[in-house]
Amino acid sequence: MALITQAPRGTQDVLPENSYKWQYVEQTALSIARDFGFHEIRTPVFEHTNLFQRSVGETTDVVQKEMYTFEDKGGRSITLRPEGTAGAARAVLEHGLLAGALPVKVSYVTSCYRYEKSQKGRYREFHQFGVECFGASAPQADAETISLAMMILGGLGLSNVALHINSIGCPSCRARYHEALHTYFEARKADLCGTCLSRLERNPMRILDCKSPVCHGIAAEAPVMLDYLCDDCAEHFASVKECLDAAGIQYVVDTHIVRGLDYYTRTVFELVSDQGLVVAGGGRYDGLVSELGGAAQPGLGFAMGIERLLMVMEEQGARFPEAPVCDLYLVSMGQAAAKRCFALATALREGGATVECDIVGRSLKAQMKYADKLGARYTVVVGDNELETGRAQLKDMTSGSTEEVPLDEGLYSILRQKLLDRELAGVADLFGSVAEFV
C-alpha cells in the first residue's frame, strides 16, 4: 500500500539513530550557557506577524520573501517564527523581566521556519540554539557573548572555525553611511535586481545582503561601514577588540558582515568553518526593545543552526558520545518467566538501567536475535529452572563470558558495577589515545 503523503519539502525527520546526537549538541550548548548565567526560555512557535515586521525589518529577505504567514480563524495575521530573538524579546518585555536584576540572560533551543530554497545544511524548518542578553551595553558583553559561542563550538569538538567581526554602527552614524551607499548604488542601479531597486530608496544597506551574484559582485566594492563610524561606535568596537585580545581570542575584521536582519547595531560577528559555512552568527541590537514598545535597553545575542552544526561536526570528525544501547535484555521462556522478567525489568529501570524484555511473544531464539540487533550489552535467560532456583546466567554479549547472578535486587548491583567498569575502561582508552597523540 502506497503512503498517502511524505514529509513536506524542506523538512526532515530526525530518527532515533541520530536523535542522540541532537540531544548531545543541545544539552552541551545549554549547559555551557548556564555557566555564563544564561537560563532557558521557551516561546510559542507562532507570533503576531507585526512582531517580525517591526523587529526583523520589512526590507529584509526574511520578511519580504521567506515568512510563513497566514490568517487564523479570528482574522489575525499570524507568522511561524523565522528566528528566535524577536520572540524572546517579546516574552522578556511582556513578563516584565527587565524590571528585575539586569542583565537578563536567556537561552533557547527552538524550531524556525523560512520559505527558501532547500540546500545542504539549510531547510525550511530548521532548528537553532541561541542566547539573548538584555541590559548590558559594555563592550565586555559583546566579548563575553562571542566567547560563549566559541566555547560551545570548542566543547562540541569543532576546530578550524574562524571568528569574523565587524561593526555596523548606530542609527546616527549609519545615516551618513546610507547616503554613501545610496550614491554608490544609484550609479549602478541599471544592474541591480528588482528587489534591490526597491531597497535602494528604503534601506540601501540591505543590498549588501542580496543573494543575487550580480548584486553581490556590485556590493563587494561598496563603501564600508567602518569608515563612517561615529566616535562612540568606533570606541566601542575598539574596546570589543581589546577585550578579545586580552582573552587571547583570535579574530578577523570582516567589513562585509552586515547580518540579514534589521535590528542589528554596532558589533556583528560570524563563526565560519574551514569549508566556508557560517555555523553561528549574531551581534548587538540596542534598538530592538524600544522598537517593540519597551523602555530603551541594550541587547545582544547569537544563534547557531543545529542542522548545519551537526553537518560540520560530521565533516570534521568531531567525537560524539556512544549511541545509547540496551544494558540488559531479559529473555523469557514461558508465561511465568515472562511475568517475572517484566517485574524485574521494571525494578531495574527504576534504578536507572536500560532494560528490555519480550513484549511480542517471540521464541527463545528470536529473542536472542532481537537482543543482538539491539546491541544489548548483557542478556539473562529466565525459564522454569531459573524461577525455581532464583538464579540465572548473565551473559556478556561482547565477550561471550557468563556469570551466575541472582534474580532479585542483587542483579542491579552486579549490572551497575559491570557498566561502571565498562565506562571507566572507555575513559582509560580515550586518555590513552590522547596521550599517544600528544
Kinemage of the C-alpha trace (Angstrom):
@kinemage 1
@onewidth
@group {chain A} dominant
@subgroup {mainchain}
@vectorlist {calphas} color= white
{ca met a 1} P 0.000 0.000 0.000
{ca ala a 2} L 1.392 3.406 -1.002
{ca leu a 3} L 1.965 6.138 1.565
{ca ile a 4} L -0.689 8.845 1.439
{ca thr a 5} L 1.971 11.561 1.831
{ca gln a 6} L 5.591 12.313 2.625
{ca ala a 7} L 7.330 14.955 4.738
{ca pro a 8} L 6.951 18.434 3.180
{ca arg a 9} L 9.843 19.704 1.101
{ca gly a 10} L 12.475 21.444 3.172
{ca thr a 11} L 11.764 19.403 6.313
{ca gln a 12} L 13.407 16.293 7.668
{ca asp a 13} L 12.695 13.588 10.219
{ca val a 14} L 15.238 13.057 12.973
{ca leu a 15} L 15.254 9.299 13.507
{ca pro a 16} L 16.229 7.504 16.749
{ca glu a 17} L 19.596 6.504 15.251
{ca asn a 18} L 20.532 10.209 15.068
{ca ser a 19} L 18.431 11.918 17.741
{ca tyr a 20} L 21.024 11.244 20.451
{ca lys a 21} L 23.461 13.457 18.501
{ca trp a 22} L 20.933 16.292 18.543
{ca gln a 23} L 20.413 15.821 22.274
{ca tyr a 24} L 24.174 15.910 22.819
{ca val a 25} L 24.535 19.213 20.930
{ca glu a 26} L 21.521 20.802 22.617
{ca gln a 27} L 22.467 19.707 26.139
{ca thr a 28} L 26.094 20.744 25.678
{ca ala a 29} L 25.075 24.212 24.466
{ca leu a 30} L 22.507 24.738 27.226
{ca ser a 31} L 24.955 23.532 29.889
{ca ile a 32} L 27.808 25.813 28.795
{ca ala a 33} L 25.363 28.732 28.503
{ca arg a 34} L 24.286 28.128 32.116
{ca asp a 35} L 27.923 28.531 33.139
{ca phe a 36} L 27.695 32.056 31.676
{ca gly a 37} L 24.433 32.776 33.533
{ca phe a 38} L 22.026 32.107 30.645
{ca his a 39} L 18.858 30.168 31.508
{ca glu a 40} L 16.371 28.565 29.168
{ca ile a 41} L 13.282 30.327 27.833
{ca arg a 42} L 10.571 28.757 25.650
{ca thr a 43} L 8.324 30.842 23.409
{ca pro a 44} L 5.428 29.984 21.046
{ca val a 45} L 6.130 28.606 17.592
{ca phe a 46} L 3.939 31.364 16.104
{ca glu a 47} L 3.576 35.068 16.895
{ca his a 48} L 1.577 38.012 15.591
{ca thr a 49} L 3.069 38.990 12.232
{ca asn a 50} L 3.782 42.595 13.215
{ca leu a 51} L 6.348 41.379 15.753
{ca phe a 52} L 8.640 40.213 12.969
{ca gln a 53} L 7.801 43.103 10.654
{ca arg a 54} L 8.889 45.562 13.347
{ca ser a 55} L 11.933 43.645 14.626
{ca val a 56} L 13.380 41.773 11.650
{ca gly a 57} L 12.614 44.624 9.234
{ca glu a 58} L 10.252 44.954 6.280
{ca thr a 59} L 13.115 45.384 3.798
{ca thr a 60} L 14.805 42.081 4.702
{ca asp a 61} L 14.527 38.938 2.583
{ca val a 62} L 13.049 37.179 5.613
{ca val a 63} L 10.015 39.470 5.784
{ca gln a 64} L 9.665 40.139 2.053
{ca lys a 65} L 10.061 36.580 0.771
{ca glu a 66} L 10.518 33.902 3.406
{ca met a 67} L 7.980 34.106 6.228
{ca tyr a 68} L 5.201 31.555 6.657
{ca thr a 69} L 2.304 33.934 7.289
{ca phe a 70} L -1.387 33.058 7.457
{ca glu a 71} L -4.667 34.383 8.790
{ca asp a 72} L -6.132 32.466 11.716
{ca lys a 73} L -9.841 31.802 12.264
{ca gly a 74} L -10.146 35.067 14.153
{ca gly a 75} L -8.836 37.060 11.187
{ca arg a 76} L -5.474 37.769 12.841
{ca ser a 77} L -2.236 37.691 10.831
{ca ile a 78} L -0.002 35.001 12.337
{ca thr a 79} L 3.554 34.017 11.370
{ca leu a 80} L 5.624 30.957 12.206
{ca arg a 81} L 8.777 32.293 13.825
{ca pro a 82} L 11.588 32.807 11.288
{ca glu a 83} L 14.167 33.400 14.067
{ca gly a 84} L 14.378 33.307 17.856
{ca thr a 85} L 15.378 36.788 19.020
{ca ala a 86} L 12.101 38.631 18.438
{ca gly a 87} L 10.010 36.120 20.388
{ca ala a 88} L 12.479 36.122 23.280
{ca ala a 89} L 12.462 39.930 23.386
{ca arg a 90} L 8.666 39.993 23.296
{ca ala a 91} L 8.471 37.488 26.182
{ca val a 92} L 11.007 39.389 28.284
{ca leu a 93} L 9.027 42.603 27.790
{ca glu a 94} L 5.585 41.075 28.266
{ca his a 95} L 6.510 39.438 31.563
{ca gly a 96} L 8.394 42.419 32.973
{ca leu a 97} L 11.749 40.693 33.309
{ca leu a 98} L 13.587 43.933 32.574
{ca ala a 99} L 12.182 45.400 35.803
{ca gly a 100} L 14.329 42.947 37.774
{ca ala a 101} L 18.060 42.474 38.044
{ca leu a 102} L 19.961 43.295 34.863
{ca pro a 103} L 21.244 41.949 32.622
{ca val a 104} L 18.575 39.390 31.744
{ca lys a 105} L 20.216 36.381 30.097
{ca val a 106} L 18.166 33.743 28.307
{ca ser a 107} L 18.957 30.764 26.087
{ca tyr a 108} L 16.793 28.538 23.930
{ca val a 109} L 16.604 25.616 21.556
{ca thr a 110} L 13.917 26.348 19.016
{ca ser a 111} L 12.494 25.461 15.617
{ca cys a 112} L 12.265 28.197 12.966
{ca tyr a 113} L 10.561 28.424 9.580
{ca arg a 114} L 11.578 30.187 6.376
{ca tyr a 115} L 10.327 29.576 2.869
{ca glu a 116} L 13.560 29.426 0.902
{ca lys a 117} L 15.343 27.087 -1.462
{ca ser a 118} L 16.352 23.895 0.295
{ca gln a 119} L 20.060 23.130 0.098
{ca lys a 120} L 22.838 21.418 2.021
{ca gly a 121} L 22.548 22.339 5.688
{ca arg a 122} L 19.587 24.666 5.063
{ca tyr a 123} L 15.950 23.672 5.475
{ca arg a 124} L 12.565 25.377 5.545
{ca glu a 125} L 12.053 24.025 9.033
{ca phe a 126} L 15.324 24.358 10.890
{ca his a 127} L 16.482 24.432 14.482
{ca gln a 128} L 18.623 26.850 16.422
{ca phe a 129} L 20.355 27.179 19.728
{ca gly a 130} L 20.513 30.817 20.726
{ca val a 131} L 21.167 33.223 23.577
{ca glu a 132} L 19.950 36.764 24.246
{ca cys a 133} L 21.298 39.258 26.777
{ca phe a 134} L 19.247 42.355 27.657
{ca gly a 135} L 20.519 45.315 29.672
{ca ala a 136} L 24.279 45.155 29.025
{ca ser a 137} L 25.861 47.923 26.961
{ca ala a 138} L 29.552 47.487 27.803
{ca pro a 139} L 31.949 46.108 25.174
{ca gln a 140} L 32.751 43.294 27.605
{ca ala a 141} L 29.237 41.967 26.999
{ca asp a 142} L 29.975 41.670 23.284
{ca ala a 143} L 33.218 39.824 24.008
{ca glu a 144} L 31.508 37.540 26.531
{ca thr a 145} L 28.794 36.606 24.044
{ca ile a 146} L 31.395 35.826 21.393
{ca ser a 147} L 33.404 33.830 23.940
{ca leu a 148} L 30.318 31.777 24.808
{ca ala a 149} L 29.673 30.903 21.169
{ca met a 150} L 33.275 29.844 20.682
{ca met a 151} L 33.316 27.821 23.910
{ca ile a 152} L 30.229 25.881 22.811
{ca leu a 153} L 31.827 25.034 19.486
{ca gly a 154} L 35.005 24.013 21.286
{ca gly a 155} L 33.006 21.919 23.737
{ca leu a 156} L 31.489 20.075 20.790
{ca gly a 157} L 34.943 19.316 19.430
{ca leu a 158} L 34.869 21.679 16.470
{ca ser a 159} L 38.156 23.061 15.227
{ca asn a 160} L 39.183 25.208 12.267
{ca val a 161} L 36.427 27.718 12.955
{ca ala a 162} L 37.347 31.376 12.392
{ca leu a 163} L 35.794 34.356 14.167
{ca his a 164} L 34.814 37.230 11.844
{ca ile a 165} L 33.735 40.533 13.407
{ca asn a 166} L 32.538 43.912 12.173
{ca ser a 167} L 30.685 46.983 13.369
{ca ile a 168} L 27.666 48.314 11.514
{ca gly a 169} L 27.340 51.381 13.709
{ca cys a 170} L 24.303 53.036 15.269
{ca pro a 171} L 21.376 54.879 13.643
{ca ser a 172} L 23.282 58.151 13.916
{ca cys a 173} L 26.422 57.195 12.003
{ca arg a 174} L 24.531 54.772 9.796
{ca ala a 175} L 22.578 57.670 8.274
{ca arg a 176} L 25.796 59.029 6.730
{ca tyr a 177} L 26.711 55.560 5.576
{ca his a 178} L 23.320 55.101 3.920
{ca glu a 179} L 23.897 58.296 1.948
{ca ala a 180} L 27.248 56.971 0.718
{ca leu a 181} L 25.692 53.634 -0.202
{ca his a 182} L 22.807 55.312 -1.998
{ca thr a 183} L 25.226 57.347 -4.078
{ca tyr a 184} L 27.287 54.252 -4.908
{ca phe a 185} L 24.371 52.023 -5.864
{ca glu a 186} L 22.453 54.795 -7.652
{ca ala a 187} L 25.280 54.941 -10.183
{ca arg a 188} L 24.902 51.193 -10.755
{ca lys a 189} L 21.134 50.827 -10.466
{ca ala a 190} L 20.760 49.550 -14.034
{ca asp a 191} L 22.425 46.285 -12.964
{ca leu a 192} L 20.584 45.763 -9.672
{ca cys a 193} L 17.845 43.149 -9.293
{ca gly a 194} L 14.243 44.274 -8.817
{ca thr a 195} L 14.298 43.642 -5.061
{ca cys a 196} L 17.439 45.728 -4.605
{ca leu a 197} L 15.972 48.576 -6.654
{ca ser a 198} L 13.211 48.867 -4.049
{ca arg a 199} L 15.807 48.645 -1.264
{ca leu a 200} L 17.821 51.478 -2.803
{ca glu a 201} L 15.387 54.095 -1.522
{ca arg a 202} L 14.185 52.373 1.642
{ca asn a 203} L 17.344 50.740 3.035
{ca pro a 204} L 20.395 50.541 0.744
{ca met a 205} L 22.291 48.565 3.385
{ca arg a 206} L 20.082 45.560 2.642
{ca ile a 207} L 21.600 45.417 -0.866
{ca leu a 208} L 24.820 44.244 0.798
{ca asp a 209} L 22.952 41.113 1.883
{ca cys a 210} L 21.432 40.294 -1.515
{ca lys a 211} L 21.973 36.694 -2.656
{ca ser a 212} L 21.990 37.603 -6.366
{ca pro a 213} L 25.508 37.008 -7.783
{ca val a 214} L 25.307 40.246 -9.786
{ca cys a 215} L 24.246 42.378 -6.808
{ca his a 216} L 26.755 40.580 -4.603
{ca gly a 217} L 29.536 41.478 -7.033
{ca ile a 218} L 28.489 45.117 -7.133
{ca ala a 219} L 28.265 45.247 -3.321
{ca ala a 220} L 31.807 43.902 -2.978
{ca glu a 221} L 33.211 47.291 -3.982
{ca ala a 222} L 30.741 49.394 -1.984
{ca pro a 223} L 31.823 51.767 0.826
{ca val a 224} L 32.382 50.042 4.184
{ca met a 225} L 30.691 50.975 7.447
{ca leu a 226} L 33.918 51.147 9.457
{ca asp a 227} L 34.874 54.306 7.549
{ca tyr a 228} L 31.677 56.034 8.724
{ca leu a 229} L 31.505 55.059 12.406
{ca cys a 230} L 30.820 57.866 14.857
{ca asp a 231} L 33.294 58.333 17.710
{ca asp a 232} L 31.184 56.344 20.206
{ca cys a 233} L 30.750 53.383 17.865
{ca ala a 234} L 34.407 53.410 16.866
{ca glu a 235} L 35.430 53.455 20.526
{ca his a 236} L 33.014 50.629 21.324
{ca phe a 237} L 34.370 48.463 18.507
{ca ala a 238} L 37.949 49.158 19.530
{ca ser a 239} L 37.114 48.122 23.103
{ca val a 240} L 35.494 44.897 21.908
{ca lys a 241} L 38.679 44.029 20.038
{ca glu a 242} L 40.769 44.866 23.096
{ca cys a 243} L 38.653 42.506 25.224
{ca leu a 244} L 39.069 39.725 22.680
{ca asp a 245} L 42.805 40.396 22.532
{ca ala a 246} L 43.046 40.255 26.337
{ca ala a 247} L 41.335 36.854 26.336
{ca gly a 248} L 43.554 35.545 23.551
{ca ile a 249} L 40.598 35.149 21.170
{ca gln a 250} L 41.754 35.478 17.576
{ca tyr a 251} L 39.526 37.236 15.060
{ca val a 252} L 39.366 38.691 11.565
{ca val a 253} L 37.776 42.087 10.915
{ca asp a 254} L 35.404 41.383 8.038
{ca thr a 255} L 33.809 44.546 6.639
{ca his a 256} L 31.343 42.528 4.539
{ca ile a 257} L 29.403 41.203 7.555
{ca val a 258} L 26.100 43.034 7.897
{ca arg a 259} L 23.819 40.154 9.028
{ca gly a 260} L 20.431 39.669 7.435
{ca leu a 261} L 18.141 41.277 9.999
{ca asp a 262} L 17.468 44.982 10.512
{ca tyr a 263} L 17.621 45.040 14.303
{ca tyr a 264} L 21.436 44.705 14.454
{ca thr a 265} L 23.592 47.630 15.604
{ca arg a 266} L 27.294 48.037 16.294
{ca thr a 267} L 29.062 44.678 16.799
{ca val a 268} L 28.144 41.823 14.456
{ca phe a 269} L 30.015 38.549 14.179
{ca glu a 270} L 30.064 35.164 12.476
{ca leu a 271} L 31.876 31.912 13.193
{ca val a 272} L 32.911 30.352 9.883
{ca ser a 273} L 34.096 26.775 9.314
{ca asp a 274} L 37.081 25.892 7.139
{ca gln a 275} L 34.530 24.914 4.477
{ca gly a 276} L 33.180 28.478 4.441
{ca leu a 277} L 29.938 27.661 6.278
{ca val a 278} L 28.616 30.058 8.913
{ca val a 279} L 27.888 27.874 11.959
{ca ala a 280} L 26.958 30.719 14.314
{ca gly a 281} L 26.246 34.399 14.000
{ca gly a 282} L 24.888 37.306 15.974
{ca gly a 283} L 25.606 40.706 17.360
{ca arg a 284} L 24.219 43.690 19.200
{ca tyr a 285} L 20.675 45.059 18.784
{ca asp a 286} L 20.424 48.077 21.073
{ca gly a 287} L 17.227 49.443 19.494
{ca leu a 288} L 15.124 46.268 19.479
{ca val a 289} L 13.494 46.583 22.903
{ca ser a 290} L 12.302 50.149 22.272
{ca glu a 291} L 11.162 49.168 18.777
{ca leu a 292} L 8.871 46.598 20.404
{ca gly a 293} L 7.386 49.166 22.786
{ca gly a 294} L 9.617 48.867 25.846
{ca ala a 295} L 11.885 51.377 27.533
{ca ala a 296} L 15.242 51.555 25.762
{ca gln a 297} L 17.573 48.750 26.793
{ca pro a 298} L 20.669 47.433 25.021
{ca gly a 299} L 20.680 43.844 23.821
{ca leu a 300} L 22.831 41.308 22.047
{ca gly a 301} L 22.946 37.600 21.259
{ca phe a 302} L 23.685 34.910 18.713
{ca ala a 303} L 22.194 31.784 17.182
{ca met a 304} L 23.704 28.635 15.731
{ca gly a 305} L 21.856 26.351 13.328
{ca ile a 306} L 21.811 22.821 14.708
{ca glu a 307} L 21.467 21.104 11.318
{ca arg a 308} L 24.480 22.929 9.936
{ca leu a 309} L 26.419 22.459 13.157
{ca leu a 310} L 25.880 18.684 13.043
{ca met a 311} L 26.911 18.615 9.393
{ca val a 312} L 30.178 20.427 10.122
{ca met a 313} L 30.849 18.195 13.127
{ca glu a 314} L 30.449 15.116 10.932
{ca glu a 315} L 32.727 16.590 8.260
{ca gln a 316} L 35.414 17.427 10.809
{ca gly a 317} L 35.165 14.043 12.508
{ca ala a 318} L 34.115 15.520 15.856
{ca arg a 319} L 33.667 12.938 18.590
{ca phe a 320} L 30.069 12.115 19.543
{ca pro a 321} L 29.135 10.098 22.615
{ca glu a 322} L 28.237 6.465 22.001
{ca ala a 323} L 24.681 5.864 20.863
{ca pro a 324} L 22.552 4.658 23.790
{ca val a 325} L 22.077 0.897 23.821
{ca cys a 326} L 20.210 -1.647 25.880
{ca asp a 327} L 22.170 -2.526 29.035
{ca leu a 328} L 20.322 -5.788 29.666
{ca tyr a 329} L 17.840 -7.885 27.735
{ca leu a 330} L 15.784 -10.338 29.806
{ca val a 331} L 14.934 -13.425 27.740
{ca ser a 332} L 11.893 -15.347 28.968
{ca met a 333} L 10.685 -18.899 28.335
{ca gly a 334} L 7.028 -19.357 29.235
{ca gln a 335} L 4.317 -17.171 30.755
{ca ala a 336} L 5.561 -17.343 34.335
{ca ala a 337} L 9.063 -16.355 33.257
{ca ala a 338} L 7.678 -13.518 31.114
{ca lys a 339} L 5.863 -12.084 34.143
{ca arg a 340} L 8.969 -12.392 36.308
{ca cys a 341} L 11.110 -10.710 33.635
{ca phe a 342} L 8.631 -7.863 33.331
{ca ala a 343} L 8.658 -7.289 37.103
{ca leu a 344} L 12.455 -7.492 37.198
{ca ala a 345} L 12.817 -5.096 34.238
{ca thr a 346} L 10.547 -2.591 35.977
{ca ala a 347} L 12.643 -2.687 39.146
{ca leu a 348} L 15.936 -2.363 37.242
{ca arg a 349} L 14.615 0.566 35.184
{ca glu a 350} L 13.658 2.362 38.380
{ca gly a 351} L 17.306 2.073 39.351
{ca gly a 352} L 18.365 3.759 36.109
{ca ala a 353} L 19.384 0.774 33.976
{ca thr a 354} L 18.258 0.474 30.358
{ca val a 355} L 16.452 -2.861 30.317
{ca glu a 356} L 14.171 -4.568 27.811
{ca cys a 357} L 12.176 -7.778 27.828
{ca asp a 358} L 9.944 -9.561 25.346
{ca ile a 359} L 6.560 -7.885 24.725
{ca val a 360} L 5.592 -9.539 21.426
{ca gly a 361} L 5.734 -13.263 22.279
{ca arg a 362} L 8.960 -14.229 20.498
{ca ser a 363} L 10.627 -17.607 20.816
{ca leu a 364} L 13.892 -18.018 22.739
{ca lys a 365} L 15.920 -17.962 19.517
{ca ala a 366} L 14.069 -14.915 18.181
{ca gln a 367} L 14.560 -13.052 21.474
{ca met a 368} L 18.305 -13.666 21.358
{ca lys a 369} L 18.465 -12.414 17.771
{ca tyr a 370} L 16.496 -9.333 18.758
{ca ala a 371} L 18.796 -8.671 21.727
{ca asp a 372} L 21.754 -8.882 19.353
{ca lys a 373} L 20.135 -6.400 16.939
{ca leu a 374} L 19.527 -4.012 19.823
{ca gly a 375} L 23.200 -4.189 20.700
{ca ala a 376} L 22.348 -5.323 24.236
{ca arg a 377} L 25.426 -5.451 26.422
{ca tyr a 378} L 24.150 -8.329 28.558
{ca thr a 379} L 21.391 -10.923 28.477
{ca val a 380} L 19.792 -13.156 31.093
{ca val a 381} L 17.674 -16.166 30.125
{ca val a 382} L 14.856 -16.980 32.557
{ca gly a 383} L 12.957 -20.281 32.410
{ca asp a 384} L 11.350 -22.709 34.862
{ca asn a 385} L 14.686 -23.783 36.343
{ca glu a 386} L 15.783 -20.158 36.924
{ca leu a 387} L 12.456 -19.364 38.530
{ca glu a 388} L 12.858 -22.313 40.879
{ca thr a 389} L 16.455 -21.545 41.919
{ca gly a 390} L 16.173 -17.760 41.818
{ca arg a 391} L 19.448 -17.591 39.879
{ca ala a 392} L 20.389 -17.271 36.195
{ca gln a 393} L 23.359 -16.774 33.879
{ca leu a 394} L 24.327 -13.198 32.953
{ca lys a 395} L 25.934 -13.293 29.513
{ca asp a 396} L 28.320 -10.632 28.218
{ca met a 397} L 27.246 -10.271 24.581
{ca thr a 398} L 30.665 -8.932 23.549
{ca ser a 399} L 32.985 -11.499 25.087
{ca gly a 400} L 30.517 -14.371 25.422
{ca ser a 401} L 31.506 -14.923 29.071
{ca thr a 402} L 28.831 -15.830 31.624
{ca glu a 403} L 28.349 -15.320 35.333
{ca glu a 404} L 25.688 -16.623 37.713
{ca val a 405} L 23.546 -13.844 39.172
{ca pro a 406} L 20.519 -13.630 41.487
{ca leu a 407} L 17.102 -12.765 40.093
{ca asp a 408} L 16.480 -10.087 42.712
{ca glu a 409} L 17.844 -6.679 43.712
{ca gly a 410} L 21.330 -8.166 43.738
{ca leu a 411} L 21.245 -8.243 39.928
{ca tyr a 412} L 21.108 -4.451 39.849
{ca ser a 413} L 24.277 -4.097 41.932
{ca ile a 414} L 26.161 -6.539 39.721
{ca leu a 415} L 24.912 -4.935 36.488
{ca arg a 416} L 25.696 -1.439 37.730
{ca gln a 417} L 29.274 -2.385 38.618
{ca lys a 418} L 29.845 -4.031 35.246
{ca leu a 419} L 28.512 -0.979 33.407
{ca leu a 420} L 30.711 1.283 35.533
{ca asp a 421} L 33.767 -0.859 34.735
{ca arg a 422} L 32.939 -0.568 31.014
{ca glu a 423} L 32.623 3.199 31.285
{ca leu a 424} L 35.931 3.548 33.138
{ca ala a 425} L 37.646 1.324 30.581
{ca gly a 426} L 36.301 3.555 27.808
{ca val a 427} L 37.643 6.666 29.543
{ca ala a 428} L 41.029 4.975 30.011
{ca asp a 429} L 41.116 4.082 26.310
{ca leu a 430} L 40.292 7.673 25.421
{ca phe a 431} L 43.051 9.077 27.639
{ca gly a 432} L 45.452 6.505 26.248
{ca ser a 433} L 44.731 7.544 22.674
{ca val a 434} L 45.063 11.217 23.603
{ca ala a 435} L 48.384 10.592 25.369
{ca glu a 436} L 49.649 8.694 22.327
{ca phe a 437} L 48.570 11.538 20.052
{ca val a 438} L 50.259 14.130 22.242
